[in-house]
Structures are given as structure tokens and as C-alpha cells.
Amino acid sequence: MDFSWLFPPAINDMAKQVDSLFWFIAAISLFIFVLVEMLLFIFLVRYRRKRPDKQGIALHGNTKMEIIWTVIPALILVAIGVFGSQMTYAIQTPPKDVYTINVTGYKWRWDFEYPEGFKTTNKLVIPEDKNVLFKITSADIIHSFWIPAMRIKQDAVPGRQTQIWSGPTKQGEYPIVCAEYCGTMHSMMLAKLNVVNTDEFNKFVQSGGKAGGGAAGGPGGEGQALAEQKGCLSCHATDQNKLVGPGWGGMFGKDVKLSDGSTAKYDEKYIVESIMDPAAKIPQGYSSPMPPQQVTEEEAKAIAEYIKTLK
Amino acid sequence: MGATATAETKKPSFVRDWLLTVDHKKIGIMYGVACLFFFFIGGAAALVIRTELLTPGMPDVVPQADMFNQMFTMHGSIMIFLFMIPMLTAAFGNYLVPIMIGAHDMAFPRMNNLAFWLFALGGVVFLSSFYFGMPDIGWTAYPPYSIQSQGLGLDIWVLGVHILGISSILGAINIIVTVFNMRAPGMTFNRLPLYVWSSLITAFIQLFGTPALAGAITTLLFDRHFGTHFYDASAGGDPMLYQHLFWFYSHPAVYIMVIPAMGIVSEIIPVFARKPIFGYHAIAYSSIAIGFLGFLVWAHHMFVAGMPLATGIPFMVTSMIIAVPSAIKIFNWLATLWRGSNWFTTPMLFVTLGFIGMFTIGGLGGIFLAAVPVDMHMHDTYFVVAHFHYVLFGGSMMAVLAGIFYWFPKMTGRMYNEKLGKIVFWMYFIGTNLTFFPMHYIGMMGMPRRVFQYDPANGMQIANQIATFGSYLVGAAAVMMVVTIVVSLRSGAKAPANPWGAQTLEWTVSSPPPEHNFIEMPYVTAPPYEFGEAEENYTSQKSFGA
């Protein structure tokens, strides 16, 4: 029987190993579960009270039975423990030839720094045939870097570097999720993993992280892609809805009331300033400025172009 | 000083009779009523969370994302600190421990009263955050986020937990001293009812664990207001220190919420199976083992929190070991049912199909999570949510409900309505499984806990909707429970002293018991569960005037 539909696709060797341990425990658990529930049900029905004053038998215990149901579960658990420990050591030690990517968690996005010196946001592109080591940390609070398809998860802790590695993987697009609660927009702290072949990966590296992984060509063009990649859309809706920050839809060209009582015109200049220096002009109804972002002025202009198109 | 002297005095006022009471039974009942009130508030928060998760997108039921985060924070904090822990240790503990060991009251009745009112104060402080601003930090309050969170939420939360912690410590001391010093003649440790055993062990866990929690949350306050840097990484602090301190209390806290529940199960099964409990000593001593080992497993909450994976291995081993004493109990209960004369009253259904049936699922789920590699995938997902709800709701909650029905005649002097009671059971049983079983799949498939947004593909939305409808059924069951209590109080038959034919001491006195429990000092001559065919005329644990 194939039960793999219970999990996301397993794209690397580690995921397959973890799954095998899972199914090993599952088989044992299923056996114990059926045993306990069956005994419970049979005893309840078979020995239900037939006369109101009927007594059970006066049996206080049985040392032999106690030993049996102490030792057998203990042995089963030892087996799981041994199997689990071996695998833990295997998972912990990365191979020598690894391609290292530094992962940094921010409220609420993931930054990936490649050894060639460029950075991407919320877009992790890796080659299918290399061992990759993720060195994980956080710039603010605790996040947790989780790739369900690889079955790996490590917390991103400020002031600490954690690591986890993966062997060769299968091409495709998979979600990256933040698994440790990190505040307002924790639920939206999502990134994409893109596993590509060597050629595509080389192109991706040569373009400094711009190519590879579905840079969008929608009506918003580059700006839309940037807004998605930089994590803007975790906090800003593309309509008028207020999430953590103000919605972008239909704002361009209007006047915005600021928290100090004055008004400003919502134009390209305002948008670029708000991205590059978030504390300068805060709209009314918001108390704290947006945290600083990894966005260049060029990119901010592209995002402004995109906001212009939103109704 | 006879009964006649007090019979002529006028009936005491409500304030004197209840609010100022030092009677352990009345304090126990007040704890119980207050806890059920908090259960409804915590439950309402859970229903808001489940309703939000009917649809996968941005929050639409709650007005904004923060509100969702506040809801799961309040749900967890209230259910743990204001419902499950005080219900099992203080409500049942206060009512049952003195009367079961043949004492007139707790060792420190006034301290008992103080503990209750501290609990009530802690509850009010918690509730005040609905007005002053709710915390959005999760019940775990991990720094640095909790320190940075906006508003008064964290401060109120810390204050509330501190007050409840003091209440908890006072209650624990009281139980320990009572059990050691107030036992009736002949009530040796080997004749203690198993609920008293569990209560004693739990009290020790509270006494040793709570200070660690108090320390952890105090440092949160210091970091937030007084410029210390316990958890500020940029100044050399370490956020993981908090997690160690927090879980050093909070994992044993799981056993605070489970061991007394197991005690209730051990009381009820022999009575309705009409058989001596199978392996009295194994059950009592396995609780000691759980209580002790409970302090050695805390880091299994932290396998992926930043320590090297291999550091988790010792904790994986201890977590596996702790499954053994739980398994021992399950098998002993099953053996008690074997060749019994099983009577399906409502409490019996709750402890057998309810507790044994569902706690087993929760326990087995724990084995997956105890294995470091599997936990790498499962940690902080809905699989964990499914696991601990099967333990705490499928397990402990079923025992709480069983206990309420079982001792209802004793506490109120009225029999509960058996037909309504069975309806309540089936609603809870079906609702609980519908709510929590799909969560195993939801977690395995990749949905983390504490999120309002998920990917609806792979049947995730359907699974979430089943869970939500299950939770509505649980909500309806809770309302039905109140209906049953009200109907039974108004029109239940008058309860005899011992409607179940049980043998522990509380059943030897009238229902409800007289003010100081025993008119005559009981003298204990036998263990508490001497049922069974070999002795034709079974007697209670006590014989008077020996």
C-alpha cells in the first residue's frame, strides 16, 4: 500500500530516511493501537454486567503480567531509540563538499545569501545535484526554517548559527515555511524553494540571483516580482485592505494623512522615501515604522511603478 | 460540644458560608465552578480559531491578524493555567484528598482559602487583558518576540501567571502536608486510594517545577522594563535559556495535567468493573516514575531550537522511557476490566472509551515526536497540536468529566441524569475525534501551528473543515454538560450515601458529606478496592469503632 500521499513529496534522501523511520514507528503504533482498542472493546462487551449485583473476580494483580507489559514496550522503545539515534547522527553531520547558503530570518521574510556574494529574498534556488548546507540565523526574533518536502527544520535564533544540510534533490518548486510563531504576520512568512538543473543554476548565479525561479512577467512587471520576492506582500495588500501596513490598491496619486497631522502626496517620491527611510513619513493610524528592508533605490522605484498599476 | 449546639444557630450567610469558607469541600466546589467558567472562555477562543480556519486565506472572522494570534494565546493560557491545572489539582484535589484519607479538612484550611482567592485574582488579571489588550505571544511567550510585543499583554500575562503560580505552590504544600500528616489511623500508604497517590505526586511536581517558570517569566519582565539582557543576543544574552527554563516547568506541567486524571481513572474503573484494581502498586509507583522522569525530558520540545541535533538524543531516550510507565497503567486498567462485571454508567464510558481509548492515541503520537528525525518534520506543526490535544482533551478532559459525573451525587446530594449524561459523553467522544484526528494529517502535510493561512490543496481545507465542525460539536457538548448539571440539580433523585457501591471513605458518609466529613473517626482496615467474587459480602474500606 502506498501511503506517501500523507506527506508532501519527498525530494531528497533525508526525507526518504525520515519517512522510513516514521513508517517504522507507525507500524508499531498501529499494532499497539489495535491491540489496546480491541482489548478494551472486547473486555467491555464480553464482561458487561449481566445482573446488578454481579461481582467481577477478586484478582489483585499478577507479577508475571506486570513484567511482560513493562519489558516488551521497553524493548520496542529501545529499538525505536536505537534506530532514531543512528539516523540523528547521520543527519547531523554534513558531507565535506557542500555548497553553503546563509539563511537569515527577518520579520517576515527569508533572506538567502549565496557564496558568490549576492542575496535573494524569499526565493531559494538550489542545484539539483549538489550537497547544500544551510547556515541559519535570525536578524530579529526566533523563526524556524522549514522545508516540508525535505523534512528538515531548524530554528533561526538571533545570536546563534544553526545548520542543516541536504543531499541532491528533485527538480521542482516547493514551499518554505516559518514554523516558529513570530508575531503578526507569522502566517505569511512563506518563501519558495526552486530546485533547478546545473545549467539553470549557473545562469541564476551569473545573473546575481535575478534569473531562475519564475521572475514574474505580469502587468506589474519587475516591480510585482520584487514585491513578491522582497516579502512586501506579507504585510501590504494589493487592494485597500489594511494588513500590518497600509494596502496599496488605488492609493497612487491621492493624498495621505500622516501621523503628525500633515498630508503628503502618494507619488513615486513618497513611495521610494517610505521604503528607503520608513520612519520619515508614517501614515495616520500606524504607530511604528516598517522595519528596514533590503531594497535598493532602483528596486524601490520599480515597486512604485507596480503600485501605480494597482486599483 | 454536640451537634445540638450548632443546630440552633441560624443559617450562615452566603458570604460566610461560601466566600469565607475554609471547608475543603466548599473550596473544591468553588474551584470547580470557577474552572468551568474559564473553560467556556478558553473554549470560545478555540471556536474563534477553528472558525477562522474554515477558509484558508487572510483573517476574515477576526478583524485582523493580531486578533487571531491573541486568540490562540488566550486559548492556551486559559486552558492550561486556569482550567486544566486548577481543575485537576485544586478542585478535585481539595474535595477528595482530605475525605479520602479520613481527615476532617486540609492541614492548612486558611492557606487553602488564600490559595483559592489568589487563583480567583489570577483569573481576574487574565480576564482583564480582554479589556487592556490581550497578549499575542503564544502560551509559551518565547523571547525575544514576547519582550518586544506591543501593549500591556505580556505584562498582564506575567502578572497573572505569577499569582496563579503562588496559588499553585500553596495548594501543593497543603496537599503534601495533608497526605503525610492527616491520614486516619490504619490509612497506610499502601492503602491510599490511587487518586490520593496521584495527587501527592502531582503536588511534588508543582512544588519543584513552578519556581522555574516563575524565574523564567520574571526575567522576561526584567528584560522588558529594567534593561537586563538575559535574552538579548546583541548584548550576549541567549533566547534559548528561556526555553530551557520554561520547559523545565512546562513539561512536568503536562504530567500535572495527566497524573491526577490517571488517578481519577484508577478510582472509577474498579468500582464499575466490580473488581480490585489490577496491580495497585504498579499503578501507584508508575506515577512516581512519571513524576520523576517528567523532569528529565524537557528538551524534547527543543530538538530543532538551535542545539545540535545529537544533543537531543538523551532527551529522546528519556522521552521514550517515560512512555513505559504510561503503558503499564493502560495495561493494568485493561486487566482490571478483564473478567470484571462492567457497568456502563456515564463516568465509566468517559474513563474507558474516553480516557483509555483516546489517551492511547495521544501517547502513541508522542512516540513519533520523541524521535529526533521525525520531530524535525513534525515539530511546531498541527501533528503536535493533535498529539497534545489527544492527551489533554481526549485524556485529561475525559477524566475531568468522568470525575464530575462520578462524584456529582456526593458533592450535590443529587443523582445526575444518566440519559443526558450518556448524550454528553457521545457528543464529546465524537466531537473530540472529529476535531483532533484530522490534525495529524494536517501537520504531516505541512501546516505549522499558530497560522491563520494555509494551502488548501491536498484536501487540507476539507481536513480543516472537519476539525472545525468537530469543534462545534465539542462546543455543543459543553453546553449540553451545563444543561445536564442544571437538570440534575433541579430534578435529580436524592443521592444515597453510596450510590455506586464504592469503597473509598468519601462514600461512607452522607451525600453531601457533613461539615467536617466524619462524625466518628474512621479506622481503616483494608485496601480501597476490595471488590470481587471471592468475598461475597464486600465491605467498605472502613469499619467504625475498631
Interface residues (C-beta under 8 A of the other chain):
Chain A: W5 L6 F7 P8 Q17 V18 L21 F22 I25 A26 I28 S29 I32 F33 V36 E37 L39 L40 F43 L44 Y47 R48 R49 K50 K54 Q55 G56 I57 A58 L59 H60 G61 N62 M65 E66 W69 T70 P73 A74 L77 V78 I80 G81 G84 S85 M87 T88 Y89 I91 Q92 D140 I141 I142 S144 W146 P148 R151 I152 K153 Q154 D155 V157 P158 G159 R160 T162 P175 V177 C178 A179 E180 Y181 C182 G183 T184 M185 H186 S187 M188 A237 N241 K242 L243 V244 S287 S288
Chain B: M58 Q64 A65 D66 F68 N69 D136 G138 Y142 P143 P144 Y145 Q148 S149 Q150 A233 S234 G236 G237 D238 P239 M240 A273 R274 K275 P276 F278 G279 Y280 H281 A282 V304 A305 G306 P308 L309 A310 G312 I313 M316 V317 M320 I321 A323 V324 A327 I328 I330 F331 N332 L334 A335 L337 W338 R339 G340 S341 N342 W343 F344 T352 L353 I356 G357 T360 I361 L364 I367 F368 A371 V372 P373 V374 M376 H377 H379 D380 T381 Y441 M444 M445 G446 P448 R449 R450 V451 F452 Q453 D455 N458 E530 F531 G532 E533 A534 E535 Y538
